[in-house]
Amino acid sequence: MADWALVLPHTDAVRVPARRRFTRPHPWLAEHLPGYVFHDFRHPDPLWWRFTALGVLTVTLDFTAPTRHANGRELPASPVLGLRDRPLEVVQSGRTSGAAIALTAPSAYALFGMPVRDLANSVVGFEDLLGHEATLLTEQLSETPDARVLDAFFGARLRDASSPPRAVLGAWHRLDATRGRLKIAALADELGWTPRHLNTRFRAAFGLGPKTVARIFRLRHASSLAGRLPWPEIAHRCGYADQSHLSRDFRALAGCTPTEFAG
């Protein structure tokens, strides 16, 4: 999360003056939680955010809640944004302070005790998922905005939680480890499944198909190289046919060109 490319184009993340404090979770939680951000926005005009589809779920805990709208409807306070296969444009009005948490999909499955397919391309209130526990966490964190509060909460819930079926979880980790370059047919062969069966089982757990998740991981790798290498070389390293292929995926998943995303 210290690298905003996990959730926002760089230009969106830095255009509004705000107090932000990036922190990392305890090391044993690092594989589950890419990071925490404590924030305080006091901008008088409505803010427009474009959330990208780069392979994490985000939880925002509102200490001071603004009004948020997306696709013509009001979003709940302390929203949870599920995995996405498209960008989400959100308009926010009013002061907001709180904390944002990035969650990997397997960890969200464990945290909420449910397949994250039910959250795909959706926005749900944190309290709707965890009830009174969510309320208590938000209240405690607003009084003591410390990463150790989040570590204790997530650590307790993730330690002995359920997880996706082992083979499906392994498929997710293989796509992640290969940065989306592993062919889906080859992944299915590794599991002894047909590609169709892999797609069905994968979607049942995560709400997106393995091919889509592979595209997301490829694009996340490409975004991490932005500014360090020329775009044609990034396209080659990340497994795209050419720079045009890379640009099409940026537009589809992030809603902007590679140059716009990197700022």
C-alpha positions as CSV (number, residue, x, y, z in Angstrom):
1,M,0.0,0.0,0.0
2,A,3.0,2.3,0.4
3,D,3.0,1.8,-3.4
4,W,-0.4,3.3,-4.2
5,A,-0.3,1.3,-7.5
6,L,-2.0,-1.5,-5.7
7,V,-5.3,0.5,-5.6
8,L,-5.0,3.9,-7.3
9,P,-3.2,5.5,-10.3
10,H,-0.3,7.6,-9.0
11,T,-1.9,10.8,-10.3
12,D,-5.1,10.2,-8.3
13,A,-3.2,9.4,-5.1
14,V,-1.0,12.5,-5.0
15,R,-3.2,15.2,-6.4
16,V,-4.9,16.0,-3.1
17,P,-3.0,17.3,-0.1
18,A,-3.7,15.1,2.8
19,R,-2.1,13.6,5.9
20,R,-1.1,10.0,5.2
21,R,0.8,7.6,7.3
22,F,1.9,4.3,5.6
23,T,2.7,1.4,7.9
24,R,3.5,-2.3,7.4
25,P,1.8,-5.1,9.3
26,H,3.8,-7.4,11.6
27,P,6.1,-9.6,9.5
28,W,4.1,-12.8,9.9
29,L,1.0,-11.0,8.5
30,A,2.9,-9.6,5.5
31,E,1.8,-12.4,3.1
32,H,-1.9,-11.6,4.0
33,L,-1.9,-7.8,4.3
34,P,0.2,-5.7,1.8
35,G,-0.1,-2.7,4.1
36,Y,-2.1,-0.1,6.1
37,V,-2.6,3.6,5.4
38,F,-3.9,6.1,8.0
39,H,-5.4,9.1,6.3
40,D,-7.1,12.5,6.9
41,F,-8.6,14.3,3.9
42,R,-9.9,17.9,4.5
43,H,-10.5,18.9,0.9
44,P,-13.6,21.3,0.5
45,D,-14.6,20.1,-3.0
46,P,-15.8,16.6,-4.0
47,L,-13.0,14.2,-4.7
48,W,-13.0,11.7,-7.6
49,W,-11.1,8.4,-7.2
50,R,-10.5,5.6,-9.7
51,F,-9.9,2.3,-8.0
52,T,-8.0,-0.2,-10.1
53,A,-8.3,-3.9,-10.6
54,L,-4.9,-5.0,-9.3
55,G,-5.6,-8.1,-7.3
56,V,-6.3,-6.9,-3.7
57,L,-9.5,-6.2,-1.7
58,T,-9.5,-3.0,0.2
59,V,-11.2,-2.2,3.6
60,T,-11.6,1.4,4.6
61,L,-12.4,2.0,8.3
62,D,-14.1,5.4,8.6
63,F,-13.4,7.5,11.7
64,T,-15.0,10.4,10.0
65,A,-17.2,9.2,7.2
66,P,-17.7,11.2,4.0
67,T,-20.5,10.6,1.5
68,R,-19.4,8.3,-1.4
69,H,-21.2,7.5,-4.6
70,A,-20.3,5.1,-7.4
71,N,-22.4,4.1,-10.4
72,G,-25.3,6.3,-9.3
73,R,-25.7,4.9,-5.8
74,E,-24.5,5.8,-2.4
75,L,-21.8,3.5,-0.9
76,P,-21.9,2.3,2.7
77,A,-19.6,3.7,5.4
78,S,-16.4,1.8,6.0
79,P,-16.7,0.2,2.6
80,V,-15.0,-3.1,1.5
81,L,-14.1,-3.2,-2.2
82,G,-14.0,-6.7,-3.6
83,L,-11.8,-8.1,-6.3
84,R,-12.5,-6.4,-9.6
85,D,-12.1,-7.0,-13.3
86,R,-12.7,-3.4,-14.1
87,P,-12.0,0.0,-12.5
88,L,-14.4,1.6,-10.1
89,E,-15.0,5.4,-10.1
90,V,-16.0,6.8,-6.7
91,V,-17.0,10.4,-5.9
92,Q,-16.4,11.4,-2.3
93,S,-17.7,14.5,-0.5
94,G,-16.9,15.8,2.9
95,R,-14.0,15.4,5.3
96,T,-12.8,11.8,5.9
97,S,-10.4,10.3,8.3
98,G,-9.7,6.7,8.9
99,A,-7.5,3.7,7.9
100,A,-7.3,1.7,4.6
101,I,-6.2,-1.9,4.6
102,A,-5.2,-4.0,1.6
103,L,-6.1,-7.7,1.8
104,T,-5.0,-10.5,-0.5
105,A,-8.0,-12.6,-1.8
106,P,-7.1,-15.8,0.2
107,S,-6.8,-13.7,3.3
108,A,-10.1,-12.0,2.8
109,Y,-11.7,-15.4,2.3
110,A,-10.3,-16.4,5.7
111,L,-11.1,-13.0,7.4
112,F,-14.8,-12.9,6.3
113,G,-15.3,-16.7,6.5
114,M,-16.8,-16.8,3.1
115,P,-15.8,-17.2,-0.6
116,V,-14.8,-13.8,-1.9
117,R,-16.8,-14.5,-5.0
118,D,-19.7,-12.8,-3.2
119,L,-17.7,-9.6,-3.1
120,A,-16.4,-9.6,-6.7
121,N,-17.1,-6.2,-8.4
122,S,-19.1,-5.2,-5.4
123,V,-18.9,-2.7,-2.5
124,V,-20.1,-3.9,0.9
125,G,-20.1,-2.3,4.4
126,F,-17.5,-3.7,6.7
127,E,-20.1,-3.9,9.5
128,D,-22.4,-5.9,7.1
129,L,-19.6,-8.5,7.0
130,L,-18.3,-8.6,10.5
131,G,-21.1,-7.0,12.5
132,H,-20.3,-5.7,16.0
133,E,-16.6,-6.8,15.7
134,A,-16.2,-4.3,12.9
135,T,-17.8,-1.5,15.0
136,L,-15.5,-2.2,17.9
137,L,-12.4,-2.3,15.8
138,T,-13.2,1.1,14.1
139,E,-13.9,2.7,17.5
140,Q,-10.7,1.3,19.1
141,L,-8.6,2.3,16.1
142,S,-10.1,5.9,16.0
143,E,-9.0,6.3,19.7
144,T,-5.6,4.6,19.1
145,P,-4.6,4.8,15.4
146,D,-1.8,2.3,15.7
147,A,-0.9,-0.5,13.4
148,R,-0.6,-2.8,16.4
149,V,-4.3,-2.6,16.9
150,L,-4.8,-3.8,13.3
151,D,-2.2,-6.5,13.7
152,A,-3.9,-7.9,16.8
153,F,-7.3,-7.9,15.1
154,F,-6.3,-9.5,11.9
155,G,-3.8,-11.8,13.5
156,A,-6.5,-13.3,15.8
157,R,-8.9,-13.8,12.9
158,L,-6.4,-15.2,10.4
159,R,-4.5,-17.6,12.7
160,D,-7.0,-20.5,12.7
161,A,-9.4,-19.3,9.9
162,S,-10.8,-21.3,7.1
163,S,-9.2,-20.9,3.6
164,P,-10.1,-21.8,0.0
165,P,-9.8,-25.5,-1.0
166,R,-6.1,-26.4,-1.1
167,A,-5.9,-26.9,-4.8
168,V,-7.6,-23.6,-5.6
169,L,-5.5,-21.8,-3.1
170,G,-2.4,-23.3,-4.7
171,A,-3.6,-22.2,-8.2
172,W,-3.9,-18.6,-6.9
173,H,-0.4,-18.7,-5.5
174,R,1.0,-20.2,-8.7
175,L,-0.5,-17.3,-10.7
176,D,0.8,-14.8,-8.2
177,A,4.3,-16.4,-8.1
178,T,4.6,-16.4,-11.9
179,R,3.2,-12.9,-12.1
180,G,0.4,-14.1,-14.4
181,R,2.6,-15.6,-17.0
182,L,1.7,-19.2,-16.4
183,K,-0.7,-20.5,-19.1
184,I,-4.0,-21.6,-17.7
185,A,-3.9,-24.9,-19.6
186,A,-0.5,-25.6,-18.0
187,L,-1.9,-24.7,-14.6
188,A,-4.8,-27.0,-15.1
189,D,-2.4,-29.8,-16.1
190,E,-0.4,-29.3,-12.9
191,L,-3.6,-29.9,-10.9
192,G,-4.8,-32.8,-13.0
193,W,-7.9,-30.9,-14.0
194,T,-9.4,-29.7,-17.2
195,P,-9.2,-25.9,-17.9
196,R,-13.0,-25.8,-17.6
197,H,-13.0,-27.5,-14.1
198,L,-10.2,-25.1,-13.0
199,N,-12.2,-22.1,-14.1
200,T,-15.3,-23.4,-12.3
201,R,-13.5,-24.1,-9.0
202,F,-11.5,-20.9,-9.1
203,R,-14.6,-18.7,-9.8
204,A,-16.4,-20.5,-6.9
205,A,-13.8,-19.3,-4.5
206,F,-12.7,-15.9,-5.8
207,G,-15.5,-14.7,-8.2
208,L,-13.0,-14.1,-11.1
209,G,-11.7,-16.7,-13.5
210,P,-8.0,-17.7,-13.5
211,K,-7.4,-16.1,-16.8
212,T,-8.6,-12.7,-15.5
213,V,-6.5,-13.0,-12.4
214,A,-3.5,-13.8,-14.5
215,R,-4.1,-10.6,-16.5
216,I,-4.4,-8.7,-13.2
217,F,-1.1,-10.1,-11.9
218,R,0.6,-9.3,-15.2
219,L,-0.6,-5.7,-15.0
220,R,0.4,-5.4,-11.4
221,H,3.9,-6.4,-12.3
222,A,4.0,-4.0,-15.2
223,S,2.8,-1.1,-12.9
224,S,5.6,-1.9,-10.4
225,L,8.2,-1.4,-13.2
226,A,6.7,1.9,-14.4
227,G,9.3,4.7,-14.4
228,R,12.2,2.2,-14.2
229,L,12.1,0.8,-17.7
230,P,10.8,1.9,-21.1
231,W,7.2,0.8,-21.7
232,P,8.2,-1.5,-24.7
233,E,10.6,-3.4,-22.4
234,I,8.1,-3.6,-19.6
235,A,5.6,-5.1,-22.1
236,H,8.2,-7.7,-23.1
237,R,9.2,-8.6,-19.6
238,C,5.7,-9.0,-18.4
239,G,4.5,-11.3,-21.2
240,Y,2.6,-8.9,-23.4
241,A,2.6,-9.4,-27.2
242,D,3.6,-5.7,-27.6
243,Q,3.1,-2.3,-26.0
244,S,-0.4,-2.0,-27.6
245,H,-1.4,-5.1,-25.8
246,L,-0.1,-3.7,-22.5
247,S,-2.0,-0.4,-23.1
248,R,-5.3,-2.3,-23.8
249,D,-5.0,-4.1,-20.5
250,F,-4.3,-0.8,-18.6
251,R,-7.4,0.7,-20.1
252,A,-9.5,-2.3,-19.3
253,L,-8.3,-2.9,-15.8
254,A,-7.1,0.5,-14.6
255,G,-9.3,2.8,-16.8
256,C,-6.3,4.8,-18.1
257,T,-3.2,4.6,-20.2
258,P,0.1,3.3,-18.7
259,T,1.5,6.9,-18.8
260,E,-1.6,8.3,-17.0
261,F,-1.4,5.5,-14.4
262,A,2.2,6.1,-13.6
263,G,1.8,9.9,-13.5
